[in-house]
Amino acid sequence: MPTIDPGTILPNLILGVLAVAVGIPIVIYRRGLFRATVRNLEAVNRRSSKGVSRPSSPFWVGTAGVAFVVLGMIMVAGAVLGAVQLAA
């Protein structure tokens, strides 16, 4: 198993926890975030708002939130593995 650089433990831990903390509310509030995005685009350009809202849905906003959570968990796992390797 390759060793993890000790210099990456703290950044992985901090950014991993942050990614999980941001991803969970994105998943929970995906419908409201999607409506807010479409509404803000309407203020700028009505035609682009219709173009964005037609092929997309709150499902994709939730998918982005799940991706944040998964990447955060991978980063936290890498930090924990690096700490264990450093301690051994």
N, CA, C and O atoms as a CHARMM CRD file, in Angstrom:
* protein
*
  352
    1    1 MET  N      0.84600  -1.16900   0.00000 PROA 1      0.00000
    2    1 MET  CA     0.00000   0.00000   0.00000 PROA 1      0.00000
    3    1 MET  C      0.90000   1.24300   0.00000 PROA 1      0.00000
    4    1 MET  O      1.84400   1.32500   0.78500 PROA 1      0.00000
    5    2 PRO  N      0.60700   2.20700  -0.87700 PROA 2      0.00000
    6    2 PRO  CA     1.44500   3.41000  -0.91000 PROA 2      0.00000
    7    2 PRO  C      1.22300   4.25000   0.34900 PROA 2      0.00000
    8    2 PRO  O      0.13400   4.28400   0.92200 PROA 2      0.00000
    9    3 THR  N      2.28900   4.91900   0.74700 PROA 3      0.00000
   10    3 THR  CA     2.17200   5.77200   1.93300 PROA 3      0.00000
   11    3 THR  C      1.56900   7.11600   1.53900 PROA 3      0.00000
   12    3 THR  O      1.72300   7.57500   0.40800 PROA 3      0.00000
   13    4 ILE  N      0.89500   7.72000   2.47200 PROA 4      0.00000
   14    4 ILE  CA     0.26900   9.02200   2.25200 PROA 4      0.00000
   15    4 ILE  C      1.18300  10.07900   2.83500 PROA 4      0.00000
   16    4 ILE  O      1.65200   9.94800   3.96500 PROA 4      0.00000
   17    5 ASP  N      1.43600  11.11800   2.07100 PROA 5      0.00000
   18    5 ASP  CA     2.31100  12.20300   2.50400 PROA 5      0.00000
   19    5 ASP  C      1.73700  12.86100   3.75600 PROA 5      0.00000
   20    5 ASP  O      0.57000  13.25500   3.75400 PROA 5      0.00000
   21    6 PRO  N      2.51500  12.98900   4.81300 PROA 6      0.00000
   22    6 PRO  CA     2.00200  13.59200   6.04800 PROA 6      0.00000
   23    6 PRO  C      1.53700  15.04500   5.87700 PROA 6      0.00000
   24    6 PRO  O      0.72100  15.52600   6.66300 PROA 6      0.00000
   25    7 GLY  N      2.04100  15.73500   4.87300 PROA 7      0.00000
   26    7 GLY  CA     1.63300  17.11500   4.64100 PROA 7      0.00000
   27    7 GLY  C      0.21400  17.24600   4.11800 PROA 7      0.00000
   28    7 GLY  O     -0.34300  18.34400   4.11300 PROA 7      0.00000
   29    8 THR  N     -0.37800  16.14700   3.68000 PROA 8      0.00000
   30    8 THR  CA    -1.73900  16.20200   3.14600 PROA 8      0.00000
   31    8 THR  C     -2.80000  15.78900   4.15700 PROA 8      0.00000
   32    8 THR  O     -3.99300  15.84800   3.85900 PROA 8      0.00000
   33    9 ILE  N     -2.38300  15.37300   5.34700 PROA 9      0.00000
   34    9 ILE  CA    -3.35300  14.88000   6.32700 PROA 9      0.00000
   35    9 ILE  C     -4.28700  15.99000   6.78600 PROA 9      0.00000
   36    9 ILE  O     -5.50700  15.84100   6.71700 PROA 9      0.00000
   37   10 LEU  N     -3.73400  17.09000   7.25000 PROA 10     0.00000
   38   10 LEU  CA    -4.56200  18.17400   7.77600 PROA 10     0.00000
   39   10 LEU  C     -5.44300  18.82600   6.69600 PROA 10     0.00000
   40   10 LEU  O     -6.63100  19.03400   6.93900 PROA 10     0.00000
   41   11 PRO  N     -4.89200  19.15800   5.49700 PROA 11     0.00000
   42   11 PRO  CA    -5.78500  19.71300   4.46600 PROA 11     0.00000
   43   11 PRO  C     -6.89800  18.75900   4.04500 PROA 11     0.00000
   44   11 PRO  O     -8.03000  19.18700   3.81700 PROA 11     0.00000
   45   12 ASN  N     -6.58300  17.46800   3.94000 PROA 12     0.00000
   46   12 ASN  CA    -7.62200  16.49400   3.58600 PROA 12     0.00000
   47   12 ASN  C     -8.69300  16.42100   4.65500 PROA 12     0.00000
   48   12 ASN  O     -9.87800  16.31400   4.34300 PROA 12     0.00000
   49   13 LEU  N     -8.28800  16.47900   5.91000 PROA 13     0.00000
   50   13 LEU  CA    -9.24900  16.42300   6.99700 PROA 13     0.00000
   51   13 LEU  C    -10.15000  17.65700   6.99800 PROA 13     0.00000
   52   13 LEU  O    -11.37000  17.54100   7.11500 PROA 13     0.00000
   53   14 ILE  N     -9.54900  18.82400   6.86900 PROA 14     0.00000
   54   14 ILE  CA   -10.33200  20.06900   6.89400 PROA 14     0.00000
   55   14 ILE  C    -11.26500  20.15600   5.69100 PROA 14     0.00000
   56   14 ILE  O    -12.46300  20.39200   5.85300 PROA 14     0.00000
   57   15 LEU  N    -10.73100  19.97000   4.49600 PROA 15     0.00000
   58   15 LEU  CA   -11.55800  20.10000   3.29000 PROA 15     0.00000
   59   15 LEU  C    -12.55800  18.95600   3.16600 PROA 15     0.00000
   60   15 LEU  O    -13.64300  19.14600   2.61700 PROA 15     0.00000
   61   16 GLY  N    -12.21300  17.78100   3.66200 PROA 16     0.00000
   62   16 GLY  CA   -13.15000  16.65800   3.62900 PROA 16     0.00000
   63   16 GLY  C    -14.35800  16.90100   4.51000 PROA 16     0.00000
   64   16 GLY  O    -15.49300  16.65700   4.09800 PROA 16     0.00000
   65   17 VAL  N    -14.12000  17.38000   5.71600 PROA 17     0.00000
   66   17 VAL  CA   -15.23500  17.69200   6.61800 PROA 17     0.00000
   67   17 VAL  C    -16.06500  18.83100   6.04300 PROA 17     0.00000
   68   17 VAL  O    -17.29300  18.81100   6.13100 PROA 17     0.00000
   69   18 LEU  N    -15.40500  19.82200   5.45700 PROA 18     0.00000
   70   18 LEU  CA   -16.12600  20.94100   4.83500 PROA 18     0.00000
   71   18 LEU  C    -16.98700  20.46300   3.66400 PROA 18     0.00000
   72   18 LEU  O    -18.12500  20.90800   3.51100 PROA 18     0.00000
   73   19 ALA  N    -16.45200  19.56300   2.83900 PROA 19     0.00000
   74   19 ALA  CA   -17.22300  19.04400   1.71000 PROA 19     0.00000
   75   19 ALA  C    -18.45100  18.26200   2.17400 PROA 19     0.00000
   76   19 ALA  O    -19.52300  18.37900   1.58000 PROA 19     0.00000
   77   20 VAL  N    -18.30000  17.47500   3.21900 PROA 20     0.00000
   78   20 VAL  CA   -19.44900  16.73900   3.75800 PROA 20     0.00000
   79   20 VAL  C    -20.46300  17.71700   4.34700 PROA 20     0.00000
   80   20 VAL  O    -21.67000  17.55500   4.16600 PROA 20     0.00000
   81   21 ALA  N    -19.96200  18.73200   5.05400 PROA 21     0.00000
   82   21 ALA  CA   -20.85800  19.70700   5.67900 PROA 21     0.00000
   83   21 ALA  C    -21.60900  20.54200   4.64400 PROA 21     0.00000
   84   21 ALA  O    -22.72300  20.98800   4.91500 PROA 21     0.00000
   85   22 VAL  N    -21.03100  20.76200   3.47700 PROA 22     0.00000
   86   22 VAL  CA   -21.71100  21.51000   2.41700 PROA 22     0.00000
   87   22 VAL  C    -22.62000  20.58100   1.60200 PROA 22     0.00000
   88   22 VAL  O    -23.69800  20.99200   1.17300 PROA 22     0.00000
   89   23 GLY  N    -22.19900  19.35900   1.39000 PROA 23     0.00000
   90   23 GLY  CA   -22.95400  18.42500   0.55200 PROA 23     0.00000
   91   23 GLY  C    -24.28100  17.99600   1.15400 PROA 23     0.00000
   92   23 GLY  O    -25.25800  17.82800   0.42600 PROA 23     0.00000
   93   24 ILE  N    -24.33600  17.81700   2.45600 PROA 24     0.00000
   94   24 ILE  CA   -25.57700  17.36400   3.09400 PROA 24     0.00000
   95   24 ILE  C    -26.69900  18.39000   2.93200 PROA 24     0.00000
   96   24 ILE  O    -27.79900  18.00200   2.54000 PROA 24     0.00000
   97   25 PRO  N    -26.47900  19.68700   3.21500 PROA 25     0.00000
   98   25 PRO  CA   -27.56700  20.65500   2.97100 PROA 25     0.00000
   99   25 PRO  C    -27.94800  20.78800   1.49500 PROA 25     0.00000
  100   25 PRO  O    -29.10200  21.06900   1.17500 PROA 25     0.00000
  101   26 ILE  N    -26.97800  20.58500   0.59500 PROA 26     0.00000
  102   26 ILE  CA   -27.30900  20.63500  -0.83300 PROA 26     0.00000
  103   26 ILE  C    -28.30100  19.52700  -1.17100 PROA 26     0.00000
  104   26 ILE  O    -29.25900  19.75400  -1.90900 PROA 26     0.00000
  105   27 VAL  N    -28.07700  18.33800  -0.63700 PROA 27     0.00000
  106   27 VAL  CA   -28.99100  17.22700  -0.89200 PROA 27     0.00000
  107   27 VAL  C    -30.35700  17.50100  -0.26600 PROA 27     0.00000
  108   27 VAL  O    -31.38800  17.23500  -0.88400 PROA 27     0.00000
  109   28 ILE  N    -30.36700  18.02600   0.94200 PROA 28     0.00000
  110   28 ILE  CA   -31.63300  18.25600   1.64600 PROA 28     0.00000
  111   28 ILE  C    -32.45100  19.35500   0.97400 PROA 28     0.00000
  112   28 ILE  O    -33.66500  19.21600   0.82300 PROA 28     0.00000
  113   29 TYR  N    -31.80500  20.43800   0.57200 PROA 29     0.00000
  114   29 TYR  CA   -32.51300  21.60500   0.02400 PROA 29     0.00000
  115   29 TYR  C    -32.37100  21.71700  -1.48900 PROA 29     0.00000
  116   29 TYR  O    -32.38000  22.82900  -2.01900 PROA 29     0.00000
  117   30 ARG  N    -32.24100  20.59700  -2.20100 PROA 30     0.00000
  118   30 ARG  CA   -31.99400  20.62900  -3.64100 PROA 30     0.00000
  119   30 ARG  C    -33.11800  21.29300  -4.43300 PROA 30     0.00000
  120   30 ARG  O    -32.84300  21.98200  -5.41500 PROA 30     0.00000
  121   31 ARG  N    -34.35800  21.10700  -4.03900 PROA 31     0.00000
  122   31 ARG  CA   -35.47000  21.72200  -4.78700 PROA 31     0.00000
  123   31 ARG  C    -35.43100  23.23700  -4.67100 PROA 31     0.00000
  124   31 ARG  O    -35.58200  23.94800  -5.66400 PROA 31     0.00000
  125   32 GLY  N    -35.22900  23.72400  -3.45900 PROA 32     0.00000
  126   32 GLY  CA   -35.15000  25.17200  -3.25800 PROA 32     0.00000
  127   32 GLY  C    -33.94800  25.78600  -3.96300 PROA 32     0.00000
  128   32 GLY  O    -34.04700  26.87900  -4.52000 PROA 32     0.00000
  129   33 LEU  N    -32.81500  25.09000  -3.94300 PROA 33     0.00000
  130   33 LEU  CA   -31.63000  25.58400  -4.63800 PROA 33     0.00000
  131   33 LEU  C    -31.85800  25.62600  -6.14200 PROA 33     0.00000
  132   33 LEU  O    -31.43100  26.56300  -6.81600 PROA 33     0.00000
  133   34 PHE  N    -32.52900  24.61100  -6.66300 PROA 34     0.00000
  134   34 PHE  CA   -32.81000  24.60100  -8.10600 PROA 34     0.00000
  135   34 PHE  C    -33.74500  25.74500  -8.48200 PROA 34     0.00000
  136   34 PHE  O    -33.51100  26.44400  -9.46800 PROA 34     0.00000
  137   35 ARG  N    -34.81300  25.93700  -7.68900 PROA 35     0.00000
  138   35 ARG  CA   -35.74500  27.04100  -7.98700 PROA 35     0.00000
  139   35 ARG  C    -35.05200  28.39500  -7.87900 PROA 35     0.00000
  140   35 ARG  O    -35.31000  29.29000  -8.68400 PROA 35     0.00000
  141   36 ALA  N    -34.17600  28.55000  -6.88800 PROA 36     0.00000
  142   36 ALA  CA   -33.46000  29.81500  -6.73700 PROA 36     0.00000
  143   36 ALA  C    -32.52400  30.06300  -7.91300 PROA 36     0.00000
  144   36 ALA  O    -32.38600  31.20200  -8.36000 PROA 36     0.00000
  145   37 THR  N    -31.88700  29.02800  -8.41300 PROA 37     0.00000
  146   37 THR  CA   -31.00400  29.17400  -9.56700 PROA 37     0.00000
  147   37 THR  C    -31.78800  29.61100 -10.79400 PROA 37     0.00000
  148   37 THR  O    -31.36900  30.52100 -11.50900 PROA 37     0.00000
  149   38 VAL  N    -32.91400  28.97200 -11.04000 PROA 38     0.00000
  150   38 VAL  CA   -33.73700  29.33500 -12.19500 PROA 38     0.00000
  151   38 VAL  C    -34.28100  30.75000 -12.03200 PROA 38     0.00000
  152   38 VAL  O    -34.30700  31.51900 -12.99300 PROA 38     0.00000
  153   39 ARG  N    -34.71300  31.09600 -10.82700 PROA 39     0.00000
  154   39 ARG  CA   -35.25600  32.43400 -10.57500 PROA 39     0.00000
  155   39 ARG  C    -34.18400  33.51100 -10.77000 PROA 39     0.00000
  156   39 ARG  O    -34.47200  34.57700 -11.31400 PROA 39     0.00000
  157   40 ASN  N    -32.96300  33.24300 -10.33300 PROA 40     0.00000
  158   40 ASN  CA   -31.88600  34.21500 -10.51500 PROA 40     0.00000
  159   40 ASN  C    -31.50700  34.35500 -11.98100 PROA 40     0.00000
  160   40 ASN  O    -31.14800  35.44600 -12.42400 PROA 40     0.00000
  161   41 LEU  N    -31.58100  33.27500 -12.73400 PROA 41     0.00000
  162   41 LEU  CA   -31.30400  33.37200 -14.16200 PROA 41     0.00000
  163   41 LEU  C    -32.39000  34.17200 -14.87800 PROA 41     0.00000
  164   41 LEU  O    -32.11200  34.86500 -15.85800 PROA 41     0.00000
  165   42 GLU  N    -33.62300  34.07500 -14.39000 PROA 42     0.00000
  166   42 GLU  CA   -34.69500  34.85500 -14.99700 PROA 42     0.00000
  167   42 GLU  C    -34.43400  36.34400 -14.85700 PROA 42     0.00000
  168   42 GLU  O    -34.78300  37.12000 -15.74700 PROA 42     0.00000
  169   43 ALA  N    -33.83100  36.75000 -13.76000 PROA 43     0.00000
  170   43 ALA  CA   -33.52400  38.16200 -13.55900 PROA 43     0.00000
  171   43 ALA  C    -32.49100  38.64800 -14.56300 PROA 43     0.00000
  172   43 ALA  O    -32.49300  39.82000 -14.93900 PROA 43     0.00000
  173   44 VAL  N    -31.61500  37.75900 -14.99800 PROA 44     0.00000
  174   44 VAL  CA   -30.58300  38.14900 -15.95300 PROA 44     0.00000
  175   44 VAL  C    -31.08300  38.01500 -17.38600 PROA 44     0.00000
  176   44 VAL  O    -30.97900  38.95400 -18.17500 PROA 44     0.00000
  177   45 ASN  N    -31.62200  36.85400 -17.71800 PROA 45     0.00000
  178   45 ASN  CA   -32.04600  36.60900 -19.09700 PROA 45     0.00000
  179   45 ASN  C    -33.10500  35.50600 -19.07900 PROA 45     0.00000
  180   45 ASN  O    -32.81600  34.36800 -18.71100 PROA 45     0.00000
  181   46 ARG  N    -34.30400  35.84100 -19.47100 PROA 46     0.00000
  182   46 ARG  CA   -35.41600  34.89100 -19.42600 PROA 46     0.00000
  183   46 ARG  C    -35.18200  33.70600 -20.36700 PROA 46     0.00000
  184   46 ARG  O    -35.53500  32.57600 -20.02700 PROA 46     0.00000
  185   47 ARG  N    -34.60000  33.94100 -21.52800 PROA 47     0.00000
  186   47 ARG  CA   -34.39000  32.86300 -22.48900 PROA 47     0.00000
  187   47 ARG  C    -33.38100  31.83300 -21.96000 PROA 47     0.00000
  188   47 ARG  O    -33.59200  30.62900 -22.10500 PROA 47     0.00000
  189   48 SER  N    -32.29100  32.30400 -21.35000 PROA 48     0.00000
  190   48 SER  CA   -31.31200  31.35400 -20.80800 PROA 48     0.00000
  191   48 SER  C    -31.88900  30.59800 -19.61100 PROA 48     0.00000
  192   48 SER  O    -31.53000  29.44600 -19.37000 PROA 48     0.00000
  193   49 SER  N    -32.78200  31.24500 -18.86300 PROA 49     0.00000
  194   49 SER  CA   -33.42300  30.56800 -17.74000 PROA 49     0.00000
  195   49 SER  C    -34.25900  29.39700 -18.21900 PROA 49     0.00000
  196   49 SER  O    -34.21400  28.31600 -17.63200 PROA 49     0.00000
  197   50 LYS  N    -35.01500  29.60200 -19.27400 PROA 50     0.00000
  198   50 LYS  CA   -35.81400  28.50200 -19.81700 PROA 50     0.00000
  199   50 LYS  C    -34.92300  27.40800 -20.37300 PROA 50     0.00000
  200   50 LYS  O    -35.24600  26.22500 -20.26800 PROA 50     0.00000
  201   51 GLY  N    -33.79500  27.79900 -20.96800 PROA 51     0.00000
  202   51 GLY  CA   -32.86700  26.81400 -21.51300 PROA 51     0.00000
  203   51 GLY  C    -32.20900  25.97600 -20.43300 PROA 51     0.00000
  204   51 GLY  O    -31.95100  24.78800 -20.62900 PROA 51     0.00000
  205   52 VAL  N    -31.93900  26.59200 -19.30200 PROA 52     0.00000
  206   52 VAL  CA   -31.30400  25.86000 -18.20700 PROA 52     0.00000
  207   52 VAL  C    -32.31100  24.95700 -17.50300 PROA 52     0.00000
  208   52 VAL  O    -32.00100  23.81300 -17.17200 PROA 52     0.00000
  209   53 SER  N    -33.51200  25.47000 -17.27600 PROA 53     0.00000
  210   53 SER  CA   -34.48100  24.70200 -16.48600 PROA 53     0.00000
  211   53 SER  C    -35.08700  23.54000 -17.25900 PROA 53     0.00000
  212   53 SER  O    -35.55300  22.57900 -16.64800 PROA 53     0.00000
  213   54 ARG  N    -35.09200  23.60200 -18.57700 PROA 54     0.00000
  214   54 ARG  CA   -35.70000  22.52500 -19.35500 PROA 54     0.00000
  215   54 ARG  C    -34.94800  21.19900 -19.22500 PROA 54     0.00000
  216   54 ARG  O    -35.57600  20.20100 -18.87200 PROA 54     0.00000
  217   55 PRO  N    -33.61800  21.13000 -19.49400 PROA 55     0.00000
  218   55 PRO  CA   -32.95500  19.82300 -19.41400 PROA 55     0.00000
  219   55 PRO  C    -32.52500  19.42300 -18.00100 PROA 55     0.00000
  220   55 PRO  O    -32.14700  18.27500 -17.77100 PROA 55     0.00000
  221   56 SER  N    -32.58100  20.35400 -17.06800 PROA 56     0.00000
  222   56 SER  CA   -32.11100  20.03500 -15.72700 PROA 56     0.00000
  223   56 SER  C    -33.27700  19.86800 -14.76500 PROA 56     0.00000
  224   56 SER  O    -34.43000  20.13700 -15.10500 PROA 56     0.00000
  225   57 SER  N    -32.95900  19.42400 -13.57800 PROA 57     0.00000
  226   57 SER  CA   -33.98100  19.20500 -12.56800 PROA 57     0.00000
  227   57 SER  C    -33.31300  19.22000 -11.19500 PROA 57     0.00000
  228   57 SER  O    -32.08500  19.22200 -11.10900 PROA 57     0.00000
  229   58 PRO  N    -34.10200  19.23100 -10.12200 PROA 58     0.00000
  230   58 PRO  CA   -33.51200  19.16100  -8.78700 PROA 58     0.00000
  231   58 PRO  C    -32.70400  17.87900  -8.55600 PROA 58     0.00000
  232   58 PRO  O    -31.83700  17.83000  -7.68300 PROA 58     0.00000
  233   59 PHE  N    -32.99800  16.85000  -9.34300 PROA 59     0.00000
  234   59 PHE  CA   -32.24700  15.60000  -9.22000 PROA 59     0.00000
  235   59 PHE  C    -30.75000  15.84200  -9.40600 PROA 59     0.00000
  236   59 PHE  O    -29.93300  15.28700  -8.67100 PROA 59     0.00000
  237   60 TRP  N    -30.39300  16.66700 -10.38400 PROA 60     0.00000
  238   60 TRP  CA   -28.97900  16.91100 -10.67400 PROA 60     0.00000
  239   60 TRP  C    -28.32200  17.76300  -9.59800 PROA 60     0.00000
  240   60 TRP  O    -27.12800  17.61900  -9.33700 PROA 60     0.00000
  241   61 VAL  N    -29.08100  18.63800  -8.97800 PROA 61     0.00000
  242   61 VAL  CA   -28.54300  19.39600  -7.85000 PROA 61     0.00000
  243   61 VAL  C    -28.25200  18.43200  -6.69400 PROA 61     0.00000
  244   61 VAL  O    -27.21800  18.54300  -6.03500 PROA 61     0.00000
  245   62 GLY  N    -29.15900  17.49400  -6.45300 PROA 62     0.00000
  246   62 GLY  CA   -28.94000  16.47700  -5.42700 PROA 62     0.00000
  247   62 GLY  C    -27.75500  15.58600  -5.75300 PROA 62     0.00000
  248   62 GLY  O    -27.02000  15.17500  -4.85500 PROA 62     0.00000
  249   63 THR  N    -27.56400  15.28400  -7.03100 PROA 63     0.00000
  250   63 THR  CA   -26.42000  14.47700  -7.45300 PROA 63     0.00000
  251   63 THR  C    -25.11200  15.19400  -7.14500 PROA 63     0.00000
  252   63 THR  O    -24.14400  14.57000  -6.71100 PROA 63     0.00000
  253   64 ALA  N    -25.08500  16.49700  -7.36800 PROA 64     0.00000
  254   64 ALA  CA   -23.88700  17.27200  -7.02900 PROA 64     0.00000
  255   64 ALA  C    -23.64600  17.24900  -5.52400 PROA 64     0.00000
  256   64 ALA  O    -22.49900  17.16700  -5.08300 PROA 64     0.00000
  257   65 GLY  N    -24.70900  17.31800  -4.73500 PROA 65     0.00000
  258   65 GLY  CA   -24.56900  17.23600  -3.28500 PROA 65     0.00000
  259   65 GLY  C    -24.03200  15.89200  -2.83400 PROA 65     0.00000
  260   65 GLY  O    -23.18700  15.82500  -1.94100 PROA 65     0.00000
  261   66 VAL  N    -24.51700  14.82600  -3.44500 PROA 66     0.00000
  262   66 VAL  CA   -24.02300  13.48000  -3.11800 PROA 66     0.00000
  263   66 VAL  C    -22.54500  13.36300  -3.50600 PROA 66     0.00000
  264   66 VAL  O    -21.76400  12.74000  -2.78600 PROA 66     0.00000
  265   67 ALA  N    -22.16300  13.95300  -4.63100 PROA 67     0.00000
  266   67 ALA  CA   -20.76000  13.92800  -5.04700 PROA 67     0.00000
  267   67 ALA  C    -19.89000  14.65500  -4.02000 PROA 67     0.00000
  268   67 ALA  O    -18.79300  14.19500  -3.70500 PROA 67     0.00000
  269   68 PHE  N    -20.36900  15.78300  -3.49800 PROA 68     0.00000
  270   68 PHE  CA   -19.63700  16.49100  -2.44400 PROA 68     0.00000
  271   68 PHE  C    -19.44200  15.58800  -1.23800 PROA 68     0.00000
  272   68 PHE  O    -18.34000  15.50400  -0.69600 PROA 68     0.00000
  273   69 VAL  N    -20.49900  14.91300  -0.81500 PROA 69     0.00000
  274   69 VAL  CA   -20.42700  14.05200   0.37000 PROA 69     0.00000
  275   69 VAL  C    -19.45100  12.90400   0.13600 PROA 69     0.00000
  276   69 VAL  O    -18.63300  12.60000   1.00500 PROA 69     0.00000
  277   70 VAL  N    -19.52800  12.27100  -1.01700 PROA 70     0.00000
  278   70 VAL  CA   -18.65600  11.12800  -1.31200 PROA 70     0.00000
  279   70 VAL  C    -17.19300  11.57800  -1.36500 PROA 70     0.00000
  280   70 VAL  O    -16.32500  10.92500  -0.78600 PROA 70     0.00000
  281   71 LEU  N    -16.91700  12.68200  -2.05300 PROA 71     0.00000
  282   71 LEU  CA   -15.54500  13.16400  -2.11600 PROA 71     0.00000
  283   71 LEU  C    -15.03100  13.56200  -0.73800 PROA 71     0.00000
  284   71 LEU  O    -13.87100  13.31900  -0.40500 PROA 71     0.00000
  285   72 GLY  N    -15.89500  14.17300   0.05800 PROA 72     0.00000
  286   72 GLY  CA   -15.50600  14.52900   1.41900 PROA 72     0.00000
  287   72 GLY  C    -15.17200  13.30700   2.25200 PROA 72     0.00000
  288   72 GLY  O    -14.20300  13.31100   3.01200 PROA 72     0.00000
  289   73 MET  N    -15.96900  12.26500   2.10900 PROA 73     0.00000
  290   73 MET  CA   -15.70700  11.03100   2.86500 PROA 73     0.00000
  291   73 MET  C    -14.40000  10.37700   2.41500 PROA 73     0.00000
  292   73 MET  O    -13.66400   9.83000   3.23700 PROA 73     0.00000
  293   74 ILE  N    -14.11200  10.43200   1.12400 PROA 74     0.00000
  294   74 ILE  CA   -12.84600   9.89100   0.61800 PROA 74     0.00000
  295   74 ILE  C    -11.67300  10.68300   1.17900 PROA 74     0.00000
  296   74 ILE  O    -10.65100  10.10800   1.55500 PROA 74     0.00000
  297   75 MET  N    -11.82100  12.00300   1.23500 PROA 75     0.00000
  298   75 MET  CA   -10.74900  12.83500   1.77600 PROA 75     0.00000
  299   75 MET  C    -10.53000  12.57200   3.26500 PROA 75     0.00000
  300   75 MET  O     -9.39000  12.48400   3.72200 PROA 75     0.00000
  301   76 VAL  N    -11.61300  12.44800   4.01300 PROA 76     0.00000
  302   76 VAL  CA   -11.49300  12.16400   5.44900 PROA 76     0.00000
  303   76 VAL  C    -10.86000  10.78400   5.65200 PROA 76     0.00000
  304   76 VAL  O    -10.01400  10.61200   6.52900 PROA 76     0.00000
  305   77 ALA  N    -11.26500   9.81100   4.85200 PROA 77     0.00000
  306   77 ALA  CA   -10.67900   8.47200   4.95900 PROA 77     0.00000
  307   77 ALA  C     -9.18600   8.50700   4.64500 PROA 77     0.00000
  308   77 ALA  O     -8.39900   7.82300   5.30000 PROA 77     0.00000
  309   78 GLY  N     -8.79600   9.29200   3.65600 PROA 78     0.00000
  310   78 GLY  CA    -7.37300   9.43200   3.33700 PROA 78     0.00000
  311   78 GLY  C     -6.60700  10.09200   4.46700 PROA 78     0.00000
  312   78 GLY  O     -5.46800   9.71500   4.74600 PROA 78     0.00000
  313   79 ALA  N     -7.21600  11.07100   5.12200 PROA 79     0.00000
  314   79 ALA  CA    -6.57100  11.73000   6.25300 PROA 79     0.00000
  315   79 ALA  C     -6.40200  10.77600   7.42100 PROA 79     0.00000
  316   79 ALA  O     -5.35400  10.75100   8.06700 PROA 79     0.00000
  317   80 VAL  N     -7.44000   9.99100   7.68800 PROA 80     0.00000
  318   80 VAL  CA    -7.35700   9.02200   8.79700 PROA 80     0.00000
  319   80 VAL  C     -6.30700   7.95900   8.47200 PROA 80     0.00000
  320   80 VAL  O     -5.52100   7.58300   9.34200 PROA 80     0.00000
  321   81 LEU  N     -6.28700   7.48000   7.24800 PROA 81     0.00000
  322   81 LEU  CA    -5.29700   6.48000   6.85000 PROA 81     0.00000
  323   81 LEU  C     -3.88700   7.05700   6.95500 PROA 81     0.00000
  324   81 LEU  O     -2.97000   6.37300   7.41100 PROA 81     0.00000
  325   82 GLY  N     -3.71100   8.29000   6.54200 PROA 82     0.00000
  326   82 GLY  CA    -2.38800   8.93100   6.67000 PROA 82     0.00000
  327   82 GLY  C     -1.97200   9.09500   8.11100 PROA 82     0.00000
  328   82 GLY  O     -0.80100   8.91100   8.44200 PROA 82     0.00000
  329   83 ALA  N     -2.92500   9.44300   8.98900 PROA 83     0.00000
  330   83 ALA  CA    -2.61400   9.58000  10.41400 PROA 83     0.00000
  331   83 ALA  C     -2.22700   8.22800  11.01300 PROA 83     0.00000
  332   83 ALA  O     -1.30800   8.14700  11.82900 PROA 83     0.00000
  333   84 VAL  N     -2.92200   7.17600  10.61000 PROA 84     0.00000
  334   84 VAL  CA    -2.60100   5.83800  11.10800 PROA 84     0.00000
  335   84 VAL  C     -1.22100   5.41400  10.62700 PROA 84     0.00000
  336   84 VAL  O     -0.45000   4.83200  11.39100 PROA 84     0.00000
  337   85 GLN  N     -0.90100   5.70100   9.36800 PROA 85     0.00000
  338   85 GLN  CA     0.41000   5.36400   8.84400 PROA 85     0.00000
  339   85 GLN  C      1.50900   6.16500   9.53900 PROA 85     0.00000
  340   85 GLN  O      2.60300   5.65400   9.78000 PROA 85     0.00000
  341   86 LEU  N      1.21100   7.41700   9.85600 PROA 86     0.00000
  342   86 LEU  CA     2.18600   8.26700  10.53100 PROA 86     0.00000
  343   86 LEU  C      2.42700   7.78200  11.95400 PROA 86     0.00000
  344   86 LEU  O      3.55100   7.83400  12.45200 PROA 86     0.00000
  345   87 ALA  N      1.37800   7.31400  12.60100 PROA 87     0.00000
  346   87 ALA  CA     1.49800   6.85000  13.98600 PROA 87     0.00000
  347   87 ALA  C      2.22300   5.51700  14.08600 PROA 87     0.00000
  348   87 ALA  O      2.83100   5.21400  15.11300 PROA 87     0.00000
  349   88 ALA  N      2.16200   4.71800  13.02300 PROA 88     0.00000
  350   88 ALA  CA     2.76400   3.36900  13.07600 PROA 88     0.00000
  351   88 ALA  C      4.25800   3.40100  12.85500 PROA 88     0.00000
  352   88 ALA  O      4.90700   2.35500  12.87000 PROA 88     0.00000
